[in-house]
Amino acid sequence: MDSYCEFCEIISKKDSNNLVLSFKEKIVIFDSIDKCGSKQHILISPVAHIPNTDSLESKDIQLLKNLQLHGELYLKEKWPNEKYR
């Protein structure tokens, strides 16, 4: 890691103020992130550090699909009768 990354700190357990919900297929799900006016706000992140979206390549397409899949599965499990956007 070249510079400070808040999410890398959380994942490495150096920051215990945030709840890490799940590690699945190199993906971590955080709950109770600042809600930004929404009913619920979660964050799905890869465990591996990605500096920014400009650094993503075509080889990362499956990772992005897995992030979406696990996010949808988590939401459906936690709030089964809700609609999501």
HUZI-V999653 format. One record per helix or strand of 3 or more residues. SS is the DSSP state (H for helix, E for strand). FROM is the first residue (numbers start at 0). TO is the last residue. Records with the same first field share a line. If there is no record, write none. Layout:
SS = FROM-TO, FROM-TO
This chain:
H = 5-10, 52-54, 57-77
E = 19-23, 26-29, 42-45
